[in-house]
Amino acid sequence: MLNYRANGKLLLTSEYAITQGAKGLALPARFGQKIHYLPNLEGNSISWSSLDHDAQEWFRAEISLSLEVLSTSNEKVAKRLLKNLQIVKSHSSLLDKPGSFKTELEFPAEWGLGTSSTFTSLLAQCAQVDPLETLKNAHGGSGYDLACAKADGPITYQLIDNKVKVLNTSIPF
């Protein structure tokens, strides 16, 4: 079984400014998201279940190993999931075998702490790929939130000639 966690994020500067080369200051949040993956030696598909912060299932899907939706509770969410899984499959063998995934959100989605960025980071951790290199295009944005997902404390984040520069920092109070 694989178990991973990613932090939510708080950006103290403008993301648009970061996309234009400015240095941003960001904090990983105490709340985040978890993922659990269990291989299934007897199955023939990928099962997906997503729980909200109250441990209530808000999304589920059954996906073939060729990444086609067999059943789902939400077509729109399933399409976004497939987009991410296709990128993972092109960079990893994680999805070549049947298994079950379960995500657990630690905060209400409407808080804006990063449901998508924590999810993207978790997929990258499972597949053992760099989220900034592999999944950033599917996720969009500057990528600061993906850096926060694995940060242990405050960071500065900057894009210089489309290359990421992340530095651990401290915030004096």
C-alpha positions as a Markdown table, in Angstrom:
| # | Residue | x | y | z |
|---|---|---|---|---|
| 1 | Met | 0.0 | 0.0 | 0.0 |
| 2 | Leu | 1.2 | 3.5 | -0.8 |
| 3 | Asn | 0.2 | 6.4 | 1.5 |
| 4 | Tyr | 1.1 | 10.0 | 0.8 |
| 5 | Arg | 0.1 | 13.5 | 2.0 |
| 6 | Ala | 0.3 | 16.9 | 0.4 |
| 7 | Asn | 0.0 | 20.3 | 2.1 |
| 8 | Gly | -2.5 | 23.0 | 1.1 |
| 9 | Lys | -1.2 | 26.4 | 0.4 |
| 10 | Leu | -1.4 | 30.1 | 1.1 |
| 11 | Leu | 0.1 | 32.6 | -1.3 |
| 12 | Leu | 1.1 | 36.0 | 0.3 |
| 13 | Thr | 1.9 | 37.6 | -3.1 |
| 14 | Ser | 0.2 | 37.7 | -6.5 |
| 15 | Glu | 0.3 | 34.5 | -8.6 |
| 16 | Tyr | 0.1 | 36.6 | -11.8 |
| 17 | Ala | 3.2 | 38.5 | -10.7 |
| 18 | Ile | 5.0 | 35.2 | -10.2 |
| 19 | Thr | 4.1 | 34.1 | -13.8 |
| 20 | Gln | 5.8 | 37.4 | -14.9 |
| 21 | Gly | 9.0 | 36.6 | -13.0 |
| 22 | Ala | 8.4 | 38.2 | -9.6 |
| 23 | Lys | 9.4 | 36.3 | -6.4 |
| 24 | Gly | 6.4 | 35.0 | -4.4 |
| 25 | Leu | 6.1 | 34.2 | -0.8 |
| 26 | Ala | 4.0 | 31.1 | 0.1 |
| 27 | Leu | 3.2 | 29.1 | 3.1 |
| 28 | Pro | 2.2 | 25.4 | 3.2 |
| 29 | Ala | -1.0 | 25.0 | 5.1 |
| 30 | Arg | -1.6 | 22.8 | 8.1 |
| 31 | Phe | -4.4 | 21.2 | 6.2 |
| 32 | Gly | -3.9 | 19.2 | 3.0 |
| 33 | Gln | -5.0 | 16.0 | 1.3 |
| 34 | Lys | -4.0 | 12.3 | 1.5 |
| 35 | Ile | -4.0 | 9.5 | -1.0 |
| 36 | His | -3.9 | 5.8 | -0.4 |
| 37 | Tyr | -3.2 | 3.2 | -3.2 |
| 38 | Leu | -3.6 | -0.5 | -2.9 |
| 39 | Pro | -2.7 | -2.8 | -5.7 |
| 40 | Asn | -5.4 | -5.3 | -6.6 |
| 41 | Leu | -4.0 | -8.6 | -7.9 |
| 42 | Glu | -7.5 | -10.0 | -8.7 |
| 43 | Gly | -9.2 | -7.1 | -10.4 |
| 44 | Asn | -9.0 | -5.7 | -13.9 |
| 45 | Ser | -9.6 | -2.0 | -13.4 |
| 46 | Ile | -8.7 | 1.0 | -11.3 |
| 47 | Ser | -11.1 | 2.0 | -8.6 |
| 48 | Trp | -11.2 | 5.6 | -7.4 |
| 49 | Ser | -12.9 | 7.1 | -4.3 |
| 50 | Ser | -12.6 | 10.6 | -3.1 |
| 51 | Leu | -13.7 | 11.7 | 0.4 |
| 52 | Asp | -14.4 | 15.2 | 1.6 |
| 53 | His | -13.3 | 16.7 | 4.9 |
| 54 | Asp | -16.2 | 15.0 | 6.7 |
| 55 | Ala | -15.2 | 11.5 | 5.3 |
| 56 | Gln | -18.2 | 11.5 | 2.9 |
| 57 | Glu | -17.6 | 10.1 | -0.6 |
| 58 | Trp | -18.1 | 12.9 | -3.1 |
| 59 | Phe | -16.7 | 11.2 | -6.1 |
| 60 | Arg | -16.1 | 7.6 | -7.3 |
| 61 | Ala | -15.1 | 6.0 | -10.6 |
| 62 | Glu | -14.2 | 2.7 | -12.1 |
| 63 | Ile | -11.6 | 3.1 | -14.8 |
| 64 | Ser | -10.3 | 0.5 | -17.2 |
| 65 | Leu | -6.5 | -0.1 | -17.5 |
| 66 | Ser | -6.7 | 1.5 | -20.9 |
| 67 | Leu | -8.0 | 4.6 | -19.0 |
| 68 | Glu | -11.6 | 4.6 | -20.1 |
| 69 | Val | -14.4 | 5.4 | -17.6 |
| 70 | Leu | -16.4 | 2.3 | -16.9 |
| 71 | Ser | -18.7 | 4.0 | -14.3 |
| 72 | Thr | -18.6 | 7.3 | -12.4 |
| 73 | Ser | -20.6 | 9.4 | -10.0 |
| 74 | Asn | -19.6 | 12.6 | -11.9 |
| 75 | Glu | -18.6 | 12.7 | -15.6 |
| 76 | Lys | -17.0 | 16.2 | -15.5 |
| 77 | Val | -14.7 | 15.2 | -12.6 |
| 78 | Ala | -14.0 | 11.8 | -14.3 |
| 79 | Lys | -12.8 | 13.7 | -17.4 |
| 80 | Arg | -10.4 | 15.8 | -15.3 |
| 81 | Leu | -9.2 | 12.7 | -13.5 |
| 82 | Leu | -8.5 | 10.9 | -16.8 |
| 83 | Lys | -6.5 | 13.8 | -18.1 |
| 84 | Asn | -4.2 | 13.6 | -15.1 |
| 85 | Leu | -4.0 | 9.8 | -15.2 |
| 86 | Gln | -3.1 | 9.8 | -18.9 |
| 87 | Ile | -0.1 | 12.0 | -18.1 |
| 88 | Val | 0.9 | 9.8 | -15.2 |
| 89 | Lys | 0.6 | 6.7 | -17.4 |
| 90 | Ser | 2.9 | 8.2 | -20.0 |
| 91 | His | 5.6 | 8.7 | -17.3 |
| 92 | Ser | 5.1 | 5.7 | -14.9 |
| 93 | Ser | 4.0 | 2.1 | -14.8 |
| 94 | Leu | 1.8 | 2.8 | -11.7 |
| 95 | Leu | -1.5 | 2.5 | -13.7 |
| 96 | Asp | -0.5 | -0.6 | -15.7 |
| 97 | Lys | -2.0 | -2.9 | -13.1 |
| 98 | Pro | -5.4 | -2.9 | -11.3 |
| 99 | Gly | -5.6 | -1.1 | -8.0 |
| 100 | Ser | -7.7 | 1.1 | -5.7 |
| 101 | Phe | -7.1 | 4.8 | -4.9 |
| 102 | Lys | -8.7 | 6.7 | -2.1 |
| 103 | Thr | -8.2 | 10.5 | -1.5 |
| 104 | Glu | -9.1 | 12.2 | 1.7 |
| 105 | Leu | -9.4 | 16.0 | 1.9 |
| 106 | Glu | -8.5 | 17.6 | 5.3 |
| 107 | Phe | -10.4 | 20.9 | 4.7 |
| 108 | Pro | -13.6 | 22.1 | 3.1 |
| 109 | Ala | -13.0 | 22.5 | -0.7 |
| 110 | Glu | -14.5 | 26.0 | -0.6 |
| 111 | Trp | -11.6 | 27.2 | 1.6 |
| 112 | Gly | -9.4 | 27.4 | -1.5 |
| 113 | Leu | -6.3 | 25.8 | 0.1 |
| 114 | Gly | -5.6 | 23.7 | -3.0 |
| 115 | Thr | -7.8 | 20.7 | -3.8 |
| 116 | Ser | -6.3 | 20.5 | -7.3 |
| 117 | Ser | -2.7 | 21.2 | -6.4 |
| 118 | Thr | -2.7 | 18.7 | -3.5 |
| 119 | Phe | -4.3 | 16.1 | -5.7 |
| 120 | Thr | -1.7 | 16.8 | -8.5 |
| 121 | Ser | 1.2 | 16.5 | -5.9 |
| 122 | Leu | -0.3 | 13.2 | -4.6 |
| 123 | Leu | -0.5 | 11.7 | -8.0 |
| 124 | Ala | 3.1 | 12.7 | -8.7 |
| 125 | Gln | 4.2 | 11.1 | -5.4 |
| 126 | Cys | 2.4 | 7.9 | -6.2 |
| 127 | Ala | 4.0 | 7.7 | -9.7 |
| 128 | Gln | 7.3 | 8.9 | -8.4 |
| 129 | Val | 7.6 | 11.8 | -10.8 |
| 130 | Asp | 8.3 | 15.5 | -10.4 |
| 131 | Pro | 4.9 | 17.3 | -10.3 |
| 132 | Leu | 6.4 | 20.6 | -11.6 |
| 133 | Glu | 7.9 | 18.8 | -14.6 |
| 134 | Thr | 5.3 | 16.2 | -15.3 |
| 135 | Leu | 1.9 | 17.5 | -14.3 |
| 136 | Lys | 2.2 | 21.3 | -14.2 |
| 137 | Asn | 0.7 | 21.7 | -17.7 |
| 138 | Ala | -2.4 | 19.7 | -16.7 |
| 139 | His | -2.7 | 21.6 | -13.5 |
| 140 | Gly | -2.0 | 25.1 | -14.9 |
| 141 | Gly | -0.8 | 28.2 | -13.0 |
| 142 | Ser | 2.7 | 29.1 | -11.8 |
| 143 | Gly | 3.4 | 25.9 | -9.9 |
| 144 | Tyr | 4.0 | 27.6 | -6.5 |
| 145 | Asp | 1.1 | 25.6 | -5.0 |
| 146 | Leu | 2.8 | 22.3 | -6.1 |
| 147 | Ala | 6.0 | 23.5 | -4.4 |
| 148 | Cys | 4.0 | 24.2 | -1.2 |
| 149 | Ala | 2.5 | 20.8 | -1.3 |
| 150 | Lys | 5.8 | 19.2 | -0.2 |
| 151 | Ala | 7.3 | 22.2 | 1.6 |
| 152 | Asp | 8.2 | 22.0 | 5.3 |
| 153 | Gly | 7.8 | 25.7 | 5.9 |
| 154 | Pro | 7.6 | 29.1 | 4.1 |
| 155 | Ile | 9.1 | 29.3 | 0.6 |
| 156 | Thr | 9.9 | 31.8 | -1.9 |
| 157 | Tyr | 9.0 | 30.8 | -5.5 |
| 158 | Gln | 10.1 | 32.4 | -8.7 |
| 159 | Leu | 10.0 | 31.6 | -12.4 |
| 160 | Ile | 13.1 | 32.7 | -14.3 |
| 161 | Asp | 13.2 | 31.8 | -18.0 |
| 162 | Asn | 10.5 | 29.1 | -17.3 |
| 163 | Lys | 12.8 | 27.5 | -14.7 |
| 164 | Val | 11.6 | 27.2 | -11.1 |
| 165 | Lys | 13.5 | 28.6 | -8.2 |
| 166 | Val | 12.3 | 27.5 | -4.8 |
| 167 | Leu | 14.0 | 28.5 | -1.6 |
| 168 | Asn | 13.1 | 27.7 | 2.0 |
| 169 | Thr | 12.8 | 30.9 | 4.0 |
| 170 | Ser | 11.6 | 32.2 | 7.3 |
| 171 | Ile | 9.1 | 34.9 | 8.1 |
| 172 | Pro | 10.1 | 37.2 | 11.0 |
| 173 | Phe | 7.1 | 38.2 | 13.2 |
